[in-house]
Every structure is written in structure tokens, then in C-alpha cells.
Amino acid sequence: MSSTQKKRPMVESLGDWKRTHTCADLRLEDMGNAVTLMGWVTRRRDHGGVIFVDLRDRCGITQVVFRPDVNPGVHKKAENIRSEYVLAVKGKVEPRPEGMTNPKLPTGAVDVECTQLRILNEAETPPFAIEPDIDVNEELRLRYRYLDLRRADMQEILVLRHRVSQSTRRFLTAQGFLEIETPFLMKSTPEGARDYLVPSRINRGMFYALPQSPQTYKQLLMVAGFDRYFQIVRCFRDEDLRGDRQPEFTQIDIEMSFVDENDVMDLAESLTVHLFKDILNLNAPRPFPKLTYQEAIDRYGTDKPDTRFGFEIVDLKAPALASEFQVFRNVLDAGGQVRGINARGCAGLSRKQIDDLGALAGQFGAKGLAWIKVTDKGLESSIVKFFPEAAQNQIRKALDAAPGDLLLFVADQPDIVAQALGNLRLELARRLNLIHNDEYRFLWVTRFPLVEWDEAEKRFVAVHHPFTSPLEADLDNLESNPAAVRARAYDLVLNGNEIAGGSVRIHRRDIQERIFQLLGIPSGEAEAKFGFLLNAFRYGAPPHGGIAFGYDRLIALMAGVEFIRDVIAFPKTNTAASLMDGAPSEVDPTQLRELGLRLL
């Protein structure tokens, strides 16, 4: 054969062979049975002429033995087997010799003695080992995602994802919900993230948008009388990406009629408890704790607090006013805050370690980080001299301080104080190994602000979305003091991650129009963008509310992985690209002409 000729593949057809078992099925009780297995070669070993092959499918691994004295022709063929070859084998189940069993495998007590072999396909050497927990460049994994998905840990995650979706459907169906699909080609109503736009060939110059969520459609389903809807649905947002974002993602979308906040939260809580019991055999205690938005910010510095550890933020206005420390007093005079946390047991940190914490606080806008060490002799710090004994006692009491503790203080405007101390408590918990991934702490955060001021756009924008209902008690402030209006909104938080968010919706046209006006959407524009929804409200819209679970984040937390791309079969990179198939890509100029488009 010339060097330019390719070796003829040794592949064979499947023919009339039928798989009788998966590679995870066989046990000692199958001893003596004739079986047919099919799968990939994990590894091949030659021990003194006897060849052992670990044959793998998505269910597990079975060891196959090729003996020269059983079938010399089959043994000869087995000498050419390499990793990731696709095989079909026929043989007899036999017990492994004493001392040769593998207790780590469910099939570890048996072998299959091969009598017939078909090589269904050969394989080149993969660019990385097909093994769990490999240390390999992520770009390489994504480029060869179809190989990455062969690894047992990745397959376990996708099996988990499947089980959660099936369990969700069973639970919600039993609760009287209907699964109803909504369109992927919808009207563009940009309010929030950018839409992905799809040009229409038939209607030149017109565009569809891919849905950021089924929000308006599920509200229309409530108007239509389908009082309990759900959908496990794909959503699309054209936004800057990071570890917990993808341009396309999945939600468990739920909407209910004739309900208030507590009804929706109770349903969502029941579903969550069901899933964690059904999938992880975890008994999550009910009811979940509830915090208002302001309570969460005040105590944890974030609206999605991790409550697996302490280090709660404490208001220190009183001892600051009782002190002679002008830095703190000036901040308070300017309308700011002085707040702190007790880093219990951290008095032994070096000055450099404390300075590093100060640098971290600075990343979130803090101008400095004051500190005091609590010792058996009293409080120690360069600022203690500014605090009379009465003020020191107030600090001890407020922070429940004891010898060995390190007290950390930030004085600034409220948003900076919250961000700095909120991130400091997380960093301290990481350093002290207080975060345990096998611990699950759920809580509700409620009563969010309805709107917030966008300095860049010089207008109010919705904190959640424009269809969130204001708290009825705050309606009179809608035009006079919008920032004080609270929303009938709620988020479900798990270990510092928002896993679900929802609200009671606006079901009255007059209130919806007031919200559009508040958001700077004039009546003409509101009619053009949302006229179909406003018109629907003319015909008897019921009170309704709902919630959407971030399905990918939920699966990631249940699987114990950090990034949602590890629980999505074919994810995109942080530049919204698919390295495997090259999307997005250029298209043929003819396609652009058909759509009436021209690239600039």
C-alpha cells in the first residue's frame, strides 16, 4: 500500500444483530446467559494474550474478555481495537475470578466472554480523554462537545436534567395545570434586554423577535380562560454574557388566575420541595423563610442572599454618632450609612490580609474599610481612640463581639455600603470554608421596588418587567413618588442564586397605561407595541400571577456545578458563539437578497 493510500476501514454492518442489554444491566444472576452488547471502547488491555475491553454506553460499563482459545478469529480481530471504537459483541456472561471483581462498578462481578465481534466504526484518537473530571481547556471541550458529552459526568447531568423536566410535568399536571406552547416568532417589544430579530421573507422589511420570555402570551392565556398554564420553554436574550448567562436558556414558566402572591409562592414552594425530594432525596423544610427586599439589602447587602453562613450586616449609626470619628460622622451628615459585619474568629488575620479585604471593598466603590480587633484586653485599632467607652460598648453589643473577632466597617452611600459588605461576607465565607455545596438554603425575597431610576436614559425603568402589578397600598404614589412604590413581586433564592422570579400581573388597562406612562412609553408607542394586550384587557381579564424558574441554574445547583453551560447540551461561549458548528456564520448573499437585507 502506498503512503498516500488510506487504510481500508475495518467496519462492519450491524445486520440483524439486536442489543439485548445495556452495559449497566448484567449481574451474577445473568451467569451463563447469551447476550449482545453495543457501545464504545473505554480502554483495551492485553494481559498475556487475553484481551480485556471496557465497553461503555450511556448506562454504564461492562468488561468484555477475548480469549484466543475460545475463538481465535475473534481474538485476532480484537487486537485491532482502540479507544472509542464502536463495537457490537455477542458472548456469554461469566463470573469474574475471585479477587478480580470491581466493587466500584454495578457490573463488576461479571465479564462477557466474547464469541462474536463486529467493529461498527473505528475512531481516531480523541483530542482529550473521555473520562470524568478531566482537566482540559474548556474551548477544546466546546469545540468537540459531542465527545465531551460522552463523559460519564456530563451524561449524568443531562440525565438529571431529563428527570427534573419529567418530574416537573408530573407534578404540575397533578395540580391541574395545562402545558401549552407559545410562539417563538413574536412581535418585538423591546423593554429590557435586546431582542434577537428574525427578518421576514414574505413581509419585506418586517421582523419577528425571538421571545425573551412568554410573558404577554401567558397573560393572554389567562384572559382566554386557561387558568393554570405551564411550559418548559426556551427563551432568548441578546445581552452580554457571563458564567450564568446564555443567549438561549430555559424556564419553567407558570401562570395562574384568581390568585394572589401567597398562592403562587405556595405552588412554587411545593414544586421546589417535590423536585428536591424526588431527584435528590432531600427534605427541604417548609415554609421557606421570607425577607422583604429592604430587609435582604440591609442584612446581606444583596437581594439574593446566601444564608448558609452568618456575617450579617449591622447598622452602626448609633455608635458612630456617639464617637468622635469624623469620617463616620461626615458620611452620616451627607445622608450615608455606617454599617459593619463581625468576622467571627478572624482577629488573627494579618495586616496584609485585612488590606486585601479593603482592596476588595474598594472594587465595589468603598473609599475605605475600617476595622477593629477584639482581644481579651479590649478593642484594638488605630480608630479606637476616637470611640469613648460608651461608643465601644455600643459596637460590642450591636455586633455581638467577643475576643477573637474582627469587626469590619464601611461608611458610604447605601448602595456602596451594601455592595461592599455583601461581597466581603461572601469572600470571608469562602476563605473560611463556610460554604458547603451539599447544603441547600431556600428563602423568598418580596416587596421589590416597582421601578428604579436609569441615569443614562434619564427615566424610570421596571425592576422586573412593565407588567408587574404595584402594591395596591402604593398606587397613590405612582406619579408623585414612583421610587417609593413597591411591586407585588417575589424571587425564590437558593444559596445566593435567584432560581425563580415572578409577580402578580397587572390585569386592568387603566393601571397598565399608567405604568407605561411612568416608564416613558407614550400612549401611541404603547398602543403600537402592546395594543394587543391592552385590547385584551377590555374583555374581562382575571386577576392573575405567575413565576418562572431559571431551569438551567436550578439544574446546575442540583448537579453541584458552577456554570450553566455545563448543564446545557450545546451551549455558547461568552461571545455567544458555538465553537463546534461555527455559529453564528456568514450566509449566502442570495439569502440576504431574498430577505431584502444588505450588510453595511
N, C-alpha and C positions, 0 to 999 in steps of 0.2 A: 504494500500500500504506500503510495507517495505521501510525502509530508503534507501535501495540500489537501489530500482526501480526508474526509471526516470518517471516524469510526461508525460503522452501522449500528444504530441503537439496538439494544437487546430487548426491546419492549415487545410485549405480547398483548393480545386482546383478553378482555375479561371473559368473553364467550358465555357459556351458560352457568358459570360459577355464581353462587349466591352466598353472601355473607350470612353465617349462622349466629354469630355472636360478635359483640364489640370487644375491644381489647381490655375491658374492665370487668367482663362477666364471669370468667372461669374461676372455679373453686375446686377443692378436693372432691366434692360430690359429683363433679363432672368427669372424674378419672375414668379413662377408658373410652370416652365418647369421641367420635369423629367430628371435627369442627372445621369451619372455614373462617379465617380471619383476613381482614384487609386493613392496610394502613401504611404509615410512613416508618422508615427505619430511623430510630433514635441513635442507636450505636450498634456496631458489629464487632465481635471479639472472636478470635481464633485461639482456642485452648488445646494445643496438641492434636490438631486435626478436627476436633469437634468445634463447630461454629455456632456461636450464640448471637442472636439478633433480638434486640428490644424493639418490638413492633408497637407503634403508637397510633391511636386515633383520638378524637376529642374526649372520649370517655375514660381512657387510661392506657396502661401498658401491659403487654403480655410478652414473656420471654419465649422465643421460638428456637428450637435446637435442630441443627442439621448434622446428622451423623453419617460418615462415609459408609458404614456397614449397613445402614438402613436403606439408603437409595443413593448410590454413588453419583448418578447423573444429577440429582437434585443438589447434592453436596458440592459438586463441581460448579454448578450454576451459582450457588450461594457464595462462592469465593469472589465473585464479581460485584457483590452487593456493597453499596456505600451508603453513608448517611443521607437521609431524606429521599432515598429511592422509595417508590410506591410499589408495594407488594400485595399479592394475594397468596395465602398459604393454606394448604389442607394438611391435616395431621391428627394425631391422637393426643388427648390430654393425659399427662403422666405426672406423678408427684415428683417434686424435686428431691434429690438425695438428702439424707439427714445432714444438718449443718449448712445446707446451701439455700435454705429458704430466705426470703426477703420480707421481714415484717412491715417494712415501710410501704409495700405495695399490696393492695387488696388481692391481687393475683399472685402474690409472692410465694405461695405454696405449691404452684404447679408450673409446668412447661407445656408447650405444644411440640411434640416430636414431628417434624415436617416430613411428609411423604410426597407432596406435590408443591411446586412453586411456580408462580407466574410473576415476572417482573413487568408491572403495568406501566412504569415510567422510570426513567433514570433522572438523576438530579446532579447539577453542578454543585461544587462546594458553596454553601451559603456564605454571605458576607459577614455573618455573625452566628454564633452557636444558638441552636433552637433549644434554649434552656431557660428555666425560671430565674428571675432576679439577676439577669446578666448586666454587666457594666459595659454599656455600649452607647456610642453617640446617638442622641435622640434623632438627629437629622437622618442618620442611616436607618434607624428603626422606621421612621415615617416613609422614607423612600422605598423601603421593602416591607411595607405594612402587612402584606399578605403572608410574609414569613414571620414577622413579629407576632401576628395573630395565631400562629401555630404553637407559640409557647404556652405552657400549661397555665401560668398565672394569668395571662391575657384571656385565655379561653374561659377560665373560672369567672373572670369579671363579666364577660358577655353572657355567660350562663346566669350569673346573679342578676344582670340587667333584665334578662328574659323572665326570670322568676318574679321579679318585682312588678313588671308590667302585667303578668298574668294574675298575680295576687291582687293588684290594684283593680283590675277589671272584675274579678270575682266579688271583691268587697263592695265596690260601688254599685254593681248590678244588684246585689242582695239588698242594697239600701234604696232601690227604686230608681237609680239613675239610668239614663239612656246615653249610649255612645253615639255621637252624631258628628260627622265630618264637616269641616268648614273649608271654604275655598283657599287655595294657595295663590291664585291670581285675583288680586283685590284692588280696590281704589287706593291710591296713595293719599294718606292723611298724615303727613309728617308732623309729629309732635313728640319729641324725644330723640331717639337715635335716628340716623339716616336710614331711609328705605333702600332696599335693593329693588331696582327698577327693571321691568321687563318690557321691551318695546313690542307693540302690536303690529304684525304684518298686515292684517286685514284693515285695521283702523290706523292709517298712516299718521304719525305724529302723536299718537296716543300711547300711554304706558300703563301697564299694570304695576303693582308693587307686591313683593312677597311679604306676607304678614309678619309684623313684629310680635304679634300675639293675636288670637282670635277675638279680641276684646269686643268690638262692635257686633260681630256675628253672634257671640254667645248672648249678648244683651238682646239682640233681635230674636233669638230663640226663646228667651223669656217672654218677650212681647207676644210671640207666636203661641205660647201656652205650654211649651215643653219645660215643665217646672224643675226638672232635675236633669242637667246635662253634664257629660264629661267627655274628655277626649285626651288621648296621649298624642300630642301634636308637635310637629316641627315648627319652629319659629326662626325668623331671620332678622339680623340687625347688622347694619353696615357701620360698625364702630371700631375704635382702636381696641386691639386685643391684648390679653394678658393670660396668665395661667388659668384663670377661672372663667374665661370668655371664649366663645367660638362664634363665627359668623352664622352658623346654623346650630340650633340647640333644641332641646326637647322639654316640654312642660306636661305635667298632669294638670289639665285645665278643668275646673269645676265651677258650675254656676247653679244657683238655687233661687226659686221665687218664694215670696211670702216669708222672708226670714230677716233676722237682724244679725248683728255681729256675732253674738254668742252662738247662734245656730250654726253659722258657717265654721266658726272656730271649733265648736264641739265635733262637727263632722270631720274636719281636717285632723283634729287631735285623735279621733277614733281611728281614722285611716292610718295615721303615723304609728300608733301603738300596734295596730294589726300587722303592719308591714314588718316592724322590728321584731315582733314575736314570731311571725310566720317565716321570715327569712333568716334572722339571726338568733332566734330563740331568746330574745331579750325582753324582759318585762319592764317596760317604761312606766314609771308611776304617774298616775293621773290624780288630780288635774295638773297640767303644766303651770308653772308659775307665770304671773303676768306682771309686766312693768309698763308704765307709760313711757312714751318716747323721752320725755324730760327726765324721768327717773333713771332710765338707761344711760342717758348722756351724763347726768350728774354723778352716778355711781361707778360707771365703767368707761366713760369717755367715748362711747360708740352706741349706735342704735342696733348693733348685732353683737352683744356682749358674750364673751366666753366665761361661763360661771363655774368651770371645773376647778378653779382656784380662787383665792381671796384677792388681796391687794386692792380693795375697793377705794375709790376716790372719796375724799372727805373735804367738806367746806371748812376753811380755816380763817374765815373773815374775822371772827371774834378775837382769837389770839393775835392776829395781825394788827387789828386796831388797838389792842392792849399793849402792843410792842412799841419800840422806838425805831423800828427798822423802816427807814424812809422809802426804800424800794417798794416794799409791800404796800405801804400807805399811799404812795403816789399812784400805784396801779388801781387801788380801790377808789381813790378820788376821781380817777378817769373812767369809772364805770366798769373796771375789770374785776377779776376774781383772784383770790389766793386759795389754792387747793393743794392737797397733798395725798400721798399714799404711804403706808407703813410697809416697808420691805422687811418683813419679819426675818430675823436671824441673819441679816446681811450687814451688820455693823463691821464685820471683818473684811469687807471689800477694801481694796487698796485705793489710794487717791486716783491712780490711773483708771481703775475700773469705774470709779464714780464719775471721772471726767468723760469716760466713754459713754456713760448714760446721759450726761449732759449734752454731748455731741448728738446723740440720738434725739433728745428732746428738741435740739436746735433744728434738726431736719424737718420738724413739724411747726416751725415758726417761733418756738420759745426763745426768749432772749437770754435765758439762763436757767440753771437748775440749782436751787439752794438745797442744802442737806444738813442734817443733824444726826449724829450717832448717839444712841442711848447706851450708857455704860452704868456699872454699879455705882460710879461716883457722881452720875448725873448726865446732863446733856453736854455734848462736845461738838463744837463747830466754831468757825470764825464769826458766825452771826449770832451766837448765843448771847453775847454781851449786850445785844440790842433788845433782849427779851427779859423783862423783870420776872421775878419768881412766879407771880400770878399768871403771866402770859405763858411761861414754861409749863405750868400745871395745866393750863387750858389745852396746850398742844398735846401733852401726855394723855389727857382724858379723851380728847377728840379722836386721836389716832390709836388709842388703847395701847400705848407704847410701853415696852418692857426692855430691860437690859438685853443687849444683843441685837436690837432693831436698828434699822437705818430709815430715817424719815426724809422723804423727798418732797420738795415744794416747787410749784410753778405758779408764777404771778403774771397774768396777761389777760387779754380779752377772752371771753368764754370759749369761742371755737378753738383758739390756740391751746388753751388750758386743757380742753377735752382731748384734742388730738395728741398732745404731748404726753399727758399722763395715761391716756388709753393705750398708747403704744409702748410706753415704759412698763406698764404692768404686764403686757404680753412678753416683752423682752425678758423681764425678770423671771417670769414663769418658765420660759424656755431655758434660761441659764440654770435654773434650779431644778429642772426636770420635773416640773409640776403638771405638765400636760400629758395625759395618758390617752392614747388613741382608742383604747378599748372601753373608755368611759363616755357615756352619752348624756349630755345635759340639755334638755329642751326648755324653752320659755317663749312666751308671747310678748311682743312689743306692740303697744297700741297707742291710739291718740296721737298720731303723727301730725305735724303741721300740714295744712292743706296745700300751701304754696310757699315758695321761697323766692327771694329777690335775685334775679340774674343781673349782675353788674355789667356784664358785657353787652347784653341785649337791652338793658335798662327797662326791664319789665318783670312781672311775676311769672314764674313757671310752676307747673304742677310738680309736687314732690313725687307722686306716684304716676297718675295719668289724669287727663281732663274729665274723666267720667266718675271720679271718686266723689262720693257724697260728703258734704260738710256736716259736721255735728250740728244737729238742729238748734242746740242752745247757742251756737256761734253764728247763726245765719245773719243776725243783725249787724255783725262786724264785717260782713263780706266786702262791702265797698269802703267802709270807714277805716277799718284796721285789718286788712287781709292777713298780715303776718301772724295775727293772734288767732286765726280761725283754725280749729282742729278738724282733722279728717276722720271719717268712720273707717279707718284703715287699720290693718293688723299684719304683722310679719311673724312667721314662725322661725325661731332661731335655734340652731343646734351647734354647740361647741364653737361659737363665734362665727357661724356661717348662716346667712339667710337661706333657708331651704324652701320657704313658701311665703307668698305675699298676696294679700287681697284686700277687698273693701266691700262695703255696701255701696251700690252704684246709685247714681242719680237716675230717677225714673220719671221726673217731671220736666217738661220742656222749659218752663219758666226759669227753674233753677239752673238747668244746663246752659241756657242762654246767658244767665248772669255769670256763670263760670267762664264761658268763652269771652265775655267782655272783660272780666278780670285778667284773663291771660293775654289780652291784647289781640284777640281774634274778633274783628268786627263782624257785624251780622251778615254782611254779604259773603265774606270769606267763610264764616261758619256754615252758611247755607250751602255754599259750593262744596265744602269738604265733608260736612256731616249732615246735610239736609235729609238724607235717607233715615238717619237715626232720629233726628228731631221730628220728622213727619210721623215716624212710628210711635213716638210718644203721644201723638194726638189721639191714638186709638186704644187707650186703656192699657198702659204699661204697668205691670205689677211691681211692687217693691221687690228688689232682688239684690243679691250679692254673691260673691264668689271668691275663689282663691286659686292660685296656680303654684304648683310645686316645681322648683327647678330640678328636673328629673336627673340631669347629669350630675349636678352637685350632690343630690341625695345618694345616688349610686356610688359616687366617689367616697363619701363619708362611710357608707356601709361597707365598701371594699377596703377602706383604710389606705387610700392613695391620695396624693396631694392635688393632682391636676385633673380636670375633667377630660382632657384629651386622652387620658389613659383608660377611660371608660366608654369612649366612643370608637366604634369600629374603624371609621376612616375620618380622622379629624384633620383640621387645617393647622398650619403653623401660625406664629404670631404676626405674620404678614398676610394672613388669610389665603395662603397658598397650599395646594396639595402637591407635595413633592413626589408622590407616587405616580400620578397621572398627568401632572403638569398643569392643572387648573389653578388660576384662570389662564386662558391661552388666547392667542390671536385667532380670528375667524376669517373665512374666505371673504374677499371684497364683495362677491356676489350676494352673500348673506346680508351684508350691510346695505347694499343697494335695494334688496327686497324689502328691507325694513325702513327705507328712506333715511338712513343714517350715514354720516360722513365723519371720519375721525379728523380732529383738528391737530 
